[in-house]
Amino acid sequence: MLRYQLCEDIKVRDEEFGLLFYICHSTNLVFIASGALLKAAQLRKGGTAEELAAGLSPVKIPVLENLLDKLVQRGLLHAKK
């Protein structure tokens, strides 16, 4: 099972549209329209997809897993076994 963790030089905060990521080394911003699917505090803490999906309806869990995979691909999260 993969455990997701925010990358070291990445900051994240909640916004009305979803999440705003700040990449410290380049000062770039990344906007993710995730709505209420995922919160910044959860990402700062890290966890498995199941832990991050706590409180979501079962229908939204695959959507969250897809979002987590995309955040890893963009270099915003690490995924470790």
DAPE-V834837 format. One record per pair of residues at least 4 apart in sequence whose C-alpha atoms are under 8 Angstrom apart, sorted by the first residue. I is the first residue (numbers start at 0). J is the second residue. Records with the same first field share a line. If there is no record, write none. Layout:
BEGIN
I = J / J
END
This chain:
BEGIN
0 = 47 / 80
1 = 47 / 48 / 78 / 79 / 80
2 = 45 / 46 / 47 / 48 / 77 / 78 / 79 / 80
3 = 42 / 45 / 46 / 47 / 48 / 67 / 76 / 77 / 78 / 79
4 = 42 / 43 / 44 / 45 / 46 / 76 / 77 / 78
5 = 9 / 10 / 42 / 43 / 45 / 75 / 76 / 77
6 = 74 / 75 / 76 / 77
8 = 22 / 23 / 24
9 = 20 / 21 / 22 / 23 / 75
10 = 20 / 21 / 22 / 23
11 = 18 / 19 / 20 / 21 / 39 / 42 / 43
12 = 18 / 19 / 20 / 38 / 39 / 40
13 = 17 / 18 / 19 / 38 / 39
14 = 18 / 19
15 = 34
16 = 31 / 32 / 33 / 34
17 = 30 / 31 / 32 / 33 / 34 / 35 / 36 / 37 / 38
18 = 30 / 31 / 32 / 33 / 34 / 37 / 38 / 39
19 = 28 / 29 / 30 / 31
20 = 28 / 29 / 30 / 31 / 75
21 = 26 / 27 / 28 / 29
22 = 26 / 27 / 28 / 29
23 = 27
33 = 37
36 = 55 / 59 / 63
37 = 41 / 42 / 51 / 52 / 63
38 = 42
39 = 43
40 = 44
41 = 45 / 46 / 51
42 = 46 / 51
45 = 51
46 = 50 / 51
47 = 51
48 = 52 / 63 / 64 / 67
49 = 53 / 60
52 = 60 / 63
55 = 59 / 60
56 = 60
58 = 62
59 = 63
60 = 64
61 = 65
62 = 66
63 = 67
64 = 68
65 = 69
66 = 70
67 = 71 / 76
68 = 72
69 = 73
70 = 74 / 75 / 76
71 = 75 / 76 / 77 / 78
END
